[in-house]
Amino acid sequence: MLKIRKISILVWNLSTNDGIIRATLLGEALKRLGYEIEIIGFIFGQKLYKATPDGWKIITVKGTNYPGFLKSSWELLKKIDGDLIYAIKPQPASYGIALLKKLFKRVPVILDIDDWELSWHGGDEWKYRPSLKQFARDILKPEGALRRPEHPLYLKWMENLINQADAITVHTQFLYERFGGIFVPNGKDIELFNPDKYDSQKSKVHYNLSGYRTLMFPGAPRPYKGVEDVLIALDKLNQPDLKLVIVGGSPYDDYDDKLIEKWGNRIIKLTNYPANVMPEIVAAADIIVVPQRDNSAARAQFPLKITDGMAMAKPVLATKVGDIPKILGGTGYLVEPSSPEQIAEKIEWIFQNLEEAQEKGKQARERCVKYYSIDTMSAILAEIIQGLEPKRSKIY
């Protein structure tokens, strides 16, 4: 059997967090197994995503649209020298490159699917049926749609090639049912995210949150993530010391700025921080909120915010969407999606019964240690790599 010593984790765009966070979690789990790890990929933006972990071997190539993308791809292809490629997302700029390397060098490929990429474009309903004139525009004009490597037509082609991977990993039931594969959760570094190491009140002071009761959303707001439902709930409660703390903001658009424009009196926004600082920030939260709305994009995701809160023994208030109820396993508080009224009621209940809620947070920490740690990821990945044609594993 092939002796694997080095693994190249291929990320389609290292300019954003769209894949880099999942790549980092998988990389950390693989490092604990003794493998040499490199993260490699294109930069389609101006620079490397600022939350990329320090001290990791990261190889980049400037990403461009077609036809320049073909030259960039060849340049990236030559830089991949792992004994195994772990491609993040069925994107042409990650999985497509990985399949080319497999074709030329017979390097085994694992594909990780952490989102349903086509869900952003209408899912199964999306069709590309242009007129001849529109097709010519899309392919010939400098800004033509088909010049973008991430165009949904190419994503559809990549989905048709998923069975060419030597193994597939997923992290939600939705993705498993759609693509098969083996369940590898979004694990948490439970030693880094250890509430015993942090003082909640000191964190509140440090991040200018003292005097507030804080609902924390440690992520990038997008409409389907339901942040507006929390803000409407806060309007209903109308208690000035209740604040929604957004950590990081959206790297995709100005959506969080629009939220602040409308609900500036309810929001405190913190900037992006490296992963090793996040536990100190989460320590300042009274409640972690994960208010996903019910659509295919949300059902496909494993919200990292949940395990942030669970690992730090915080009460987690979330919606009954996708895998969220299974992840929490009775250790959090659940409401129906798109229900500000229920969110408001549950917020009020948690603060009126804070001691009980904090006890439930401790139970969430225990569940996170057992099922959602980096070590859990490592154990599953060890079996995958040893077999390379793994049997499907039981989920949860």
C-alpha positions as CSV (number, residue, x, y, z in Angstrom):
1,M,0.0,0.0,0.0
2,L,1.2,3.5,-0.8
3,K,3.0,5.1,2.2
4,I,1.5,8.5,2.7
5,R,3.7,11.0,4.6
6,K,2.7,14.4,3.1
7,I,-0.8,15.7,2.4
8,S,-1.6,18.7,0.2
9,I,-4.8,20.3,1.2
10,L,-6.1,22.1,-1.8
11,V,-8.4,25.2,-1.3
12,W,-10.0,26.9,-4.2
13,N,-9.7,30.5,-2.9
14,L,-7.3,31.5,-0.1
15,S,-8.5,35.1,-0.2
16,T,-11.7,34.3,1.8
17,N,-12.8,32.0,4.6
18,D,-14.8,29.9,2.0
19,G,-13.0,26.7,2.7
20,I,-9.9,27.8,4.6
21,I,-11.5,27.2,8.0
22,R,-12.5,23.6,7.1
23,A,-9.1,23.1,5.6
24,T,-7.4,24.2,8.8
25,L,-9.5,21.9,11.0
26,L,-8.7,18.9,8.7
27,G,-5.1,19.9,8.6
28,E,-4.8,20.1,12.4
29,A,-6.5,16.7,12.7
30,L,-4.0,15.3,10.2
31,K,-1.0,16.9,11.9
32,R,-1.9,15.0,15.0
33,L,-1.6,11.8,13.1
34,G,1.9,12.7,12.2
35,Y,1.4,13.8,8.6
36,E,3.3,16.7,7.0
37,I,0.7,19.2,5.8
38,E,0.7,22.0,3.3
39,I,-2.3,24.2,2.3
40,I,-2.2,25.2,-1.3
41,G,-4.5,27.2,-3.5
42,F,-5.3,30.3,-5.5
43,I,-5.6,33.9,-4.4
44,F,-8.4,35.4,-6.4
45,G,-8.6,38.5,-4.2
46,Q,-6.0,41.0,-3.2
47,K,-4.3,39.0,-0.5
48,L,-4.3,35.9,1.7
49,Y,-7.3,35.7,4.1
50,K,-6.2,37.3,7.3
51,A,-7.4,34.6,9.6
52,T,-5.2,32.0,7.9
53,P,-3.2,30.2,10.7
54,D,0.3,31.3,11.5
55,G,3.2,28.8,11.2
56,W,1.6,26.7,8.5
57,K,3.1,25.9,5.1
58,I,0.9,27.8,2.7
59,I,1.6,27.9,-1.1
60,T,-0.3,30.3,-3.3
61,V,-0.8,31.1,-6.9
62,K,-2.5,34.2,-8.3
63,G,-5.9,33.2,-9.5
64,T,-7.4,34.6,-12.7
65,N,-10.4,34.1,-14.9
66,Y,-10.3,32.0,-18.1
67,P,-8.3,31.8,-20.3
68,G,-5.6,32.9,-17.8
69,F,-6.9,30.4,-15.3
70,L,-5.5,27.6,-17.5
71,K,-1.9,28.9,-17.1
72,S,-2.5,29.5,-13.3
73,S,-3.8,26.0,-13.0
74,W,-0.7,24.5,-14.6
75,E,1.5,26.6,-12.3
76,L,-0.4,25.4,-9.2
77,L,-0.4,21.8,-10.5
78,K,3.4,21.8,-10.5
79,K,3.6,23.0,-6.9
80,I,1.5,20.1,-5.5
81,D,3.9,17.5,-4.2
82,G,1.9,15.7,-1.5
83,D,1.5,11.9,-1.5
84,L,-2.2,12.5,-1.1
85,I,-4.4,15.5,-2.1
86,Y,-7.3,16.6,0.1
87,A,-9.5,18.8,-2.1
88,I,-11.8,21.2,-0.3
89,K,-15.1,21.6,-2.2
90,P,-16.0,20.3,-5.6
91,Q,-14.8,23.5,-7.2
92,P,-12.8,23.5,-10.5
93,A,-10.0,25.4,-8.7
94,S,-9.6,22.7,-6.0
95,Y,-11.2,19.4,-7.0
96,G,-10.6,20.0,-10.7
97,I,-6.9,20.6,-10.1
98,A,-6.7,17.5,-7.8
99,L,-8.2,15.3,-10.5
100,L,-5.7,16.5,-13.0
101,K,-2.9,15.7,-10.6
102,K,-4.4,12.3,-10.1
103,L,-4.5,11.7,-13.8
104,F,-0.9,12.8,-14.4
105,K,0.8,11.4,-11.3
106,R,-1.7,8.8,-9.9
107,V,-1.9,10.6,-6.6
108,P,-5.0,9.6,-4.5
109,V,-7.6,12.3,-3.9
110,I,-10.0,12.8,-1.1
111,L,-12.8,15.3,-1.7
112,D,-14.3,17.2,1.2
113,I,-17.8,18.6,0.7
114,D,-18.6,21.1,3.3
115,D,-21.4,23.0,1.4
116,W,-23.7,22.4,-1.5
117,E,-22.1,24.8,-3.9
118,L,-25.1,24.8,-6.3
119,S,-27.4,25.8,-3.5
120,W,-26.2,29.4,-3.9
121,H,-27.5,29.4,-7.4
122,G,-30.9,27.7,-7.0
123,G,-29.8,24.1,-6.5
124,D,-31.4,21.5,-8.7
125,E,-33.6,24.2,-10.3
126,W,-30.5,25.9,-11.9
127,K,-30.2,25.5,-15.6
128,Y,-27.8,27.1,-18.1
129,R,-29.8,27.6,-21.3
130,P,-28.5,30.7,-23.0
131,S,-29.3,32.0,-26.4
132,L,-26.4,31.7,-28.9
133,K,-25.8,35.4,-28.6
134,Q,-25.8,35.2,-24.8
135,F,-23.4,32.2,-24.9
136,A,-21.0,34.2,-27.1
137,R,-21.1,37.1,-24.6
138,D,-20.5,34.8,-21.6
139,I,-17.5,33.2,-23.2
140,L,-15.9,35.9,-25.3
141,K,-16.4,39.2,-23.4
142,P,-13.6,39.9,-20.8
143,E,-16.1,40.0,-18.0
144,G,-18.2,37.1,-19.5
145,A,-19.9,34.9,-16.9
146,L,-18.3,31.7,-18.2
147,R,-14.8,33.1,-17.7
148,R,-15.3,32.7,-14.0
149,P,-13.9,29.4,-12.7
150,E,-16.6,29.2,-10.1
151,H,-19.5,29.6,-12.6
152,P,-22.4,27.2,-11.6
153,L,-22.1,25.4,-15.0
154,Y,-18.6,24.3,-13.9
155,L,-19.8,23.4,-10.4
156,K,-22.4,21.1,-12.0
157,W,-19.7,19.5,-14.1
158,M,-17.6,19.0,-10.9
159,E,-20.6,17.3,-9.1
160,N,-20.8,14.9,-12.0
161,L,-17.1,13.9,-11.3
162,I,-17.5,13.4,-7.6
163,N,-17.3,9.6,-8.0
164,Q,-13.8,10.0,-9.3
165,A,-12.5,10.7,-5.8
166,D,-10.8,7.9,-3.8
167,A,-12.9,9.0,-0.8
168,I,-15.4,11.6,0.1
169,T,-15.9,13.3,3.4
170,V,-18.9,15.3,4.5
171,H,-20.1,16.9,7.8
172,T,-23.9,16.9,7.7
173,Q,-26.7,14.5,7.1
174,F,-27.9,16.6,4.1
175,L,-24.6,16.3,2.3
176,Y,-24.3,12.6,3.2
177,E,-27.7,11.8,1.7
178,R,-26.8,13.8,-1.4
179,F,-23.2,12.7,-2.0
180,G,-22.5,9.8,0.2
181,G,-19.1,9.6,1.9
182,I,-17.9,9.5,5.4
183,F,-18.9,11.8,8.2
184,V,-16.1,13.9,9.5
185,P,-17.4,16.6,11.9
186,N,-16.1,20.1,12.3
187,G,-14.0,19.4,15.4
188,K,-13.0,21.9,18.0
189,D,-9.6,22.2,19.7
190,I,-11.1,21.4,23.1
191,E,-7.9,22.4,24.9
192,L,-7.8,25.8,23.3
193,F,-11.5,26.2,23.7
194,N,-11.5,25.3,27.4
195,P,-13.7,27.6,29.6
196,D,-11.5,26.9,32.6
197,K,-8.7,29.0,31.0
198,Y,-10.7,32.2,30.6
199,D,-12.5,34.7,32.8
200,S,-15.8,35.8,31.4
201,Q,-15.9,39.2,33.2
202,K,-12.3,40.0,32.2
203,S,-13.1,39.2,28.6
204,K,-16.1,41.5,28.7
205,V,-14.0,44.3,30.0
206,H,-11.2,43.6,27.5
207,Y,-13.6,43.8,24.5
208,N,-15.7,46.7,25.9
209,L,-18.7,44.5,26.6
210,S,-19.0,45.0,30.3
211,G,-22.4,46.2,31.5
212,Y,-24.2,44.3,28.6
213,R,-25.9,41.0,28.4
214,T,-24.4,39.6,25.3
215,L,-25.8,37.4,22.6
216,M,-22.9,36.5,20.4
217,F,-22.8,35.6,16.7
218,P,-19.2,34.6,16.0
219,G,-19.3,34.6,12.2
220,A,-20.2,36.3,8.9
221,P,-23.9,37.5,8.8
222,R,-25.8,36.4,5.7
223,P,-29.6,36.6,5.1
224,Y,-30.1,32.8,5.5
225,K,-28.2,32.8,8.9
226,G,-31.2,34.5,10.6
227,V,-29.4,37.3,12.3
228,E,-32.3,39.7,11.5
229,D,-34.6,37.4,13.5
230,V,-32.5,37.9,16.6
231,L,-32.5,41.6,16.1
232,I,-36.3,41.7,15.6
233,A,-36.5,39.7,18.9
234,L,-34.3,42.3,20.6
235,D,-36.7,45.0,19.3
236,K,-39.6,43.1,20.9
237,L,-37.8,42.8,24.2
238,N,-36.6,46.4,24.0
239,Q,-34.0,46.1,26.8
240,P,-31.1,48.4,26.2
241,D,-28.5,46.2,27.9
242,L,-29.2,43.3,25.6
243,K,-26.7,43.4,22.7
244,L,-26.0,41.2,19.7
245,V,-22.2,40.9,19.3
246,I,-21.2,40.1,15.7
247,V,-17.6,38.9,15.5
248,G,-15.8,39.3,12.2
249,G,-18.5,40.5,9.9
250,S,-19.2,39.5,6.3
251,P,-16.2,39.2,3.9
252,Y,-18.7,38.8,0.9
253,D,-20.6,42.1,0.8
254,D,-21.9,45.0,2.9
255,Y,-24.8,43.0,4.5
256,D,-23.6,43.5,8.1
257,D,-23.2,47.3,7.4
258,K,-26.9,47.3,6.4
259,L,-27.8,45.5,9.6
260,I,-25.9,48.2,11.6
261,E,-27.6,50.9,9.6
262,K,-31.0,49.5,10.7
263,W,-30.2,48.1,14.2
264,G,-27.1,50.1,15.2
265,N,-28.5,50.4,18.8
266,R,-28.7,46.6,19.1
267,I,-25.4,45.6,17.6
268,I,-21.8,45.6,18.8
269,K,-19.4,44.6,16.0
270,L,-16.0,43.2,16.7
271,T,-13.3,42.7,14.0
272,N,-11.9,39.5,12.7
273,Y,-9.6,37.7,15.1
274,P,-7.2,34.7,14.6
275,A,-8.6,31.3,15.8
276,N,-6.4,31.3,18.9
277,V,-8.1,34.5,20.1
278,M,-11.7,33.3,19.6
279,P,-12.0,31.4,22.9
280,E,-11.3,34.6,24.9
281,I,-13.9,36.4,22.8
282,V,-16.5,33.6,23.2
283,A,-15.9,33.7,26.9
284,A,-17.5,37.2,26.9
285,A,-20.8,35.8,25.6
286,D,-23.8,35.1,27.8
287,I,-25.5,33.2,25.0
288,I,-24.3,32.0,21.6
289,V,-27.0,32.4,18.9
290,V,-27.2,30.3,15.8
291,P,-30.5,31.4,14.2
292,Q,-30.3,29.6,10.8
293,R,-33.3,30.0,8.5
294,D,-34.6,26.9,6.7
295,N,-33.2,26.6,3.2
296,S,-30.9,24.2,1.3
297,A,-27.8,26.3,2.0
298,A,-28.4,26.2,5.8
299,R,-29.3,22.5,5.8
300,A,-26.0,21.7,4.1
301,Q,-23.9,23.5,6.7
302,F,-22.4,22.6,10.0
303,P,-22.3,26.0,11.8
304,L,-19.0,26.4,13.6
305,K,-20.6,28.8,15.9
306,I,-22.4,25.9,17.6
307,T,-19.2,24.1,18.7
308,D,-17.6,27.5,19.7
309,G,-20.4,27.8,22.2
310,M,-20.5,24.1,23.2
311,A,-16.8,23.9,23.8
312,M,-16.8,27.0,25.9
313,A,-19.8,25.7,28.0
314,K,-22.1,28.5,26.9
315,P,-25.9,28.3,26.5
316,V,-26.6,27.9,22.8
317,L,-29.8,29.2,21.3
318,A,-30.4,27.8,17.8
319,T,-33.1,26.9,15.3
320,K,-34.3,23.5,14.3
321,V,-32.6,23.4,10.9
322,G,-30.5,20.7,9.3
323,D,-28.1,18.9,11.7
324,I,-28.4,21.5,14.5
325,P,-30.7,19.5,16.8
326,K,-28.4,16.4,16.4
327,I,-25.3,18.4,17.1
328,L,-26.7,19.9,20.2
329,G,-28.3,16.6,21.3
330,G,-30.5,18.2,23.9
331,T,-27.7,20.4,25.4
332,G,-29.0,23.6,23.9
333,Y,-32.2,25.6,23.3
334,L,-34.1,25.2,20.1
335,V,-36.7,27.3,18.4
336,E,-38.4,27.2,15.0
337,P,-36.6,28.9,12.2
338,S,-37.7,32.5,11.2
339,S,-39.5,32.9,14.5
340,P,-38.4,36.1,16.3
341,E,-41.2,35.7,18.8
342,Q,-39.8,32.3,20.0
343,I,-36.3,33.7,20.0
344,A,-37.4,36.6,22.2
345,E,-39.2,34.2,24.6
346,K,-36.2,31.9,24.9
347,I,-33.8,34.8,25.5
348,E,-35.9,36.0,28.3
349,W,-36.3,32.5,29.7
350,I,-32.5,31.9,29.6
351,F,-31.7,35.1,31.5
352,Q,-34.4,34.4,34.1
353,N,-33.0,30.9,34.6
354,L,-29.3,31.6,34.0
355,E,-28.0,29.1,36.5
356,E,-29.9,26.2,34.8
357,A,-28.8,27.5,31.3
358,Q,-25.2,27.5,32.4
359,E,-25.5,24.0,33.6
360,K,-26.8,23.0,30.2
361,G,-23.8,24.7,28.8
362,K,-21.5,22.4,30.8
363,Q,-23.4,19.4,29.3
364,A,-22.8,20.9,25.9
365,R,-19.1,21.1,26.6
366,E,-19.1,17.4,27.6
367,R,-20.9,16.5,24.3
368,C,-18.4,18.5,22.3
369,V,-15.4,16.8,23.9
370,K,-17.0,13.4,23.1
371,Y,-18.2,13.9,19.5
372,Y,-16.8,17.2,18.1
373,S,-13.1,17.4,19.0
374,I,-10.1,17.5,16.7
375,D,-9.1,14.1,18.1
376,T,-12.4,12.7,17.0
377,M,-11.7,14.0,13.5
378,S,-8.2,12.4,13.6
379,A,-9.5,9.0,14.5
380,I,-11.9,9.0,11.5
381,L,-9.3,10.4,9.1
382,A,-6.8,7.7,10.2
383,E,-9.2,5.0,9.0
384,I,-9.9,6.8,5.7
385,I,-6.3,7.2,4.8
386,Q,-5.3,3.7,5.8
387,G,-8.1,2.2,3.6
388,L,-8.5,4.8,0.8
389,E,-11.6,2.9,-0.2
390,P,-13.4,3.3,3.2
391,K,-16.8,1.8,4.0
392,R,-19.5,4.3,4.8
393,S,-19.5,5.2,8.5
394,K,-22.5,5.5,10.7
395,I,-23.4,9.2,11.3
396,Y,-23.6,10.2,15.0
